[in-house]
Amino acid sequence: MKISREIKAAIIVISSLLLFIWGFSFLKGSDLLTSNKTLYFHLENVEGLSTASIVTYNGLPIGKVNNISFDAKNLTNLVEIMVQSNIPISKTSIAKIYEPSPIGAKTVAIVHDATNQEMVQNKDFLKSEVALGMLSQVTSSLKPIEQKLTTLLDDADITVKSINEVLDEKTKENLRNSMESLSITLAQLTQTTKTINAMLAENQSSIKSSTKNLEKVTGNFSKISDSLAAANWLQTMKSLEKTLQSVDGLMADLQAGKGTMGKLMKDEKMYQNLEGASRELEQLLADFKKNPKRYVHFSLFGKKNEAYQSTKRDSIVIKYD
């Protein structure tokens, strides 16, 4: 049986058309040779998600996003995905949207809940969750820093304004003068330091000699210290203790009125007698100066001296208190 050219052409065209349809579907992420099921989930923000986004299961691509539309009833976005039917997905699994790379499009990852044995059916709804990508995490981390930096810049701006208000022209001029004075002082200090260094260089030999003398004096002090340390301090302290005991005994005798000094300190009558004798001696000396003839008789030619006639005025009167 011969096949006509027309039938051959038709078979080739139909085969090419089927191959084109299969290839186009394969490029879109769906395989006509495998059975698929459609699942849905709601998502508030679908930015970065498209109908070409891949659906993965444990990192393995199992489907793609088939359609994204707005659900007017729930006032949110409705995402339709098509996955392979042979993949075990429980009803409590989560459709997590994440960014595989900072420059890549968003991807839907099915997080399977192994604790639930009830599998999803065609056109069931899954819960959705958005996982922050690397860029989003960095952006979220930088937001508090940005706020703090903004606050710090505002505070710095206020501080600068306050300083500008305080630093008027007169204050600025005073600061300039102070800086100039400080520069002059530093220059003088530098010159003084140079002078001191020059003096030290010139008198280096004298300084060395003084240092050696000081070392000798220190050595002598050390020898004296050693000599003092080697002295018999115990015997000296015992002698000093005996001396102090003797002094204590002497002071006790004085307090008790023993001996001449003790009686003089304690016997009031003896003190009065000594005081009276002292007064009499004083009056006697005074009378001797006034009337020496009363006590001394001297004649160069052997003439007999006349007897001294005492007067009432010349009489010595001694009174005791």
CORJO-V318558 format. One line per field, one symbol per residue. phi: phi as a letter, one per 20 degrees, with the letter a starting at -180 (. if undefined). psi: psi as a letter, one per 40 degrees, with the letter a starting at -180 (. if undefined). burial: + if it has 16 or more other C-alpha atoms within 10 Angstrom, else -. Layout:
BEGIN
phi = ???
psi = ???
burial = ???
END
This chain:
BEGIN
phi = .eefffffffffffffffffffffffffoddfedeccdccbebfcdfndcfefeddclnefcrbfeacbeeffelbedddcccffeefcffefdedebdfbfdeffcddeefeffdeeefdgmeddfdbddfffffffffffffffffffffffffffffffffffefffffffffffffffffffffffffffffffffffdffffffffffffffffffffffffffefefffffffffffffffffffffffenemffffffdefffffffffffffffffffffffcfffdcdbcfdnffffffdfdffffeddddf
psi = hhhidddddddddddddddddddddddeeiheeihiihiiiihdhfhehieeiihihfehheaihdihihhddefiihhhihiidehhhideihhhhihdideiiiihhhhhheehehiiihfihiiiihhhiddddddddeddddddddddddddddddddddddgaddddddddddddddddddddddddddddddddddfddddddddddddddddddddddddddeigdddddddddddddddddddddddefiidddddddhdddddddddddddddddddddddgddddhhhhdeeihiiihhiiddehhhhih.
burial = ---------------------+-----++++----++++++++--+--++-++++++---++++++-+--------+++++++++--++++++++++++-----+++++++++------+----++-++---+------------------------------------------------------------------------------------------------------------------------+--++---+++++---------+---+------+----------------------------------
END
